[in-house]
Amino acid sequence: AIAEALKKHAPRAERVGLEAGQLASWLYHGLKAKGWPVFCIDARHAKAALSLKVNKTDANDALGLAQIMRVGWYREVAVKGHDCQALLIARAQIVSQITTLKNCVRGILKVFGHVLPKKLRATFIASVRETIDGNATLEPILDPMLRTLAATMEQLQVYDRAAIRHARDDTTARHLMTAPGVG
């Protein structure tokens, strides 16, 4: 639908610029498949340029983006494939859930006067279990949360392995991993 609209309203377009966002990947790959010269620009860079406009409307934003394209004052960003982007979004959600669960456990422990050290990654669950061992009030409250946390951490490993497989199959990622400190 977008490609047809471009054909109708901008048949002589030399390039199509999209601001990075949630739908940018879908639009980029769809337009690219139809043969349009499309690229994605950095959202922060576009926001800085568009913030100069007094009246912030969709029409003014579109005009401002067109002006950015015309004068070449943009920074192009790489667009991930759908599968890679979906994997990273799902992984980020799992990481967020793990952080939320850990913070909840820490908050409950604080109510009972227990403060865990900040740097507990691999030993978090074991440290909590050691702290609540024998506590008739805390064990039934935190045990289900710790089980949920352990299961969620297992699923994070599934996503991590998938991300590593993607990186190994991608020539650009393999090239970047040769840089010192990137890994």
N, C-alpha and C positions, 0 to 999 in steps of 0.2 A: 504494500500500500504506500509506503514511504517512497520507494523507488519510482512508482507511477506518478506520485505527486511531484517529485523532482523533475521527472520527464516533462510533465505538463507545465509546471510553473517556472522551471529553471533549466530549459533544454540545453543552454550553452554554458552551464556551470563548469568552471575549470577545476574546482575542488570543492569538497563538502567537508566542513569542519564541525565537529561535535564537541561539546563540553563534556569532560569525563563525569560520569554519574552512573546510577544503577542500570539504566537502559542503554548506556553507551556501547557496551559490548554487543548486545543484540543488534542495535542499529548499525554499528560498524561492520560486523560480519555479514549482515543482510545486504547492506549497500555494496560492500566489497564483492560479494558473490554476484551481484547484478552488474559489476564492472564500473562502478562509480569511483572516482579518485577521492577517497575519503580518508580522513585522519582525525585523531582525537587530541584535543588540547587540554592542558593542565587546568583543572577546575580552580585552583587557588589563583593562578595567573589570570584566568578569565574574570574571576570575582574581583580581583584588584582593579582590572581595567573597567569593569562594568560598574564598580562602586563610584566612579566619577560622575555617573549620570544622576541627575537630581530626581527625576521621576522614575521609580523602579517599577516597570511593567514588563510583561512577557514580550510585548512588541518592541519596547526599547532594548530589552536584553538581546532579542534576535537581531536588531539593527546593530547593536554594539558588537555582537559576535561577528556579524558580517564585516563590520569595519575592521575588527582585529584581523580577520582573514585577509582582507584587501591589502592592508599595509604590512602584513607579515609579522605583526607583533604578538607572537604566540610561542608557546613551548609545546612541541608535540610529545605525546606520551604513548608508550606501547600499550596495546590492547591485548589482554589475555584471551585465550580460547575459552569457549563456554565451559568445557569440562574442568579446566584448571581453575577458572574463576569460581565455579560452583563448589569445587573441592575446598578452596581457600575460605569461602564464606562459611561453609559447614564447619570447617576446622576452627575458625574464629569463634563461632557460636559455642562449640564444645569448650574451648578455652575459657570463654566468658562464664559458662555454667560452672566450670571447675573453680574459678575464682570466686564466684558467688557462694558456692557451697563452702569453700574454705573460710571465707569471711563470716558466714553464718555460724559455722562451728566455733570460730574464734570469738565471735560475739556472745554465744551461749556460754562458753568457758569463762569469759570475763565476768559474767553475772555471778559466777561461783568463785571468783577470785583467782582464776588460773589464766596466766598470760603466756602464750607460746612464743618462742623466739621467731623473728621475722623470716629468717632464711631456712625454711624447711620445705624442700621440694620433694625429694625422694622419700623422706622419712616422716612426712606430715601425718599420715594415718597412724603409723606406729607410735609417734609421739603423743597423739591424742589418745590412743588406746591405753598407753602407759599412764597418762594423766588421769583418765577416768576409771582405771582398773579398780574394781571393788566399790565404786560409788553407785549406790542403789538408785539415785536420782538421775545422774547423768548418763549412765550406760544405756538405759532404755530410750532416752531421748536422742542421743548421738549415734547409737549403733546403726539405725537405718540410714542416717545421713552419711556415715562413713562407708556403708555398703554401696550407696548410690555414688559417692565420690570415687570409690575404687572402680566401679563399673564404667563410669564416665571417663576415668583416666585410661582404662583399657581401650575404649573406643577412640580416644585421642591418638593412641598408638596406631590404630588402624589408619586414621587420616594421615599421620606422620609418614607411615610406610608408603602410602599412596602418593604423597607429595614427593617423597624421595624418588619413587619410580618415575614420576613425571619429570623431575629434574634430570635424571639420568638419561631419559629419552630425548631431551631437548638440547640441541647443540649450543644455543646461546647460554643456557643455564650452566652447562658443563664448562663452557669457556669462562664464564664469570667465576665459577668455583675455583679456577686456577689462580685468581687474584689473591694476594696475601690478605688474610683477615676476613675473607668472604665465606669460605667453607660450605 
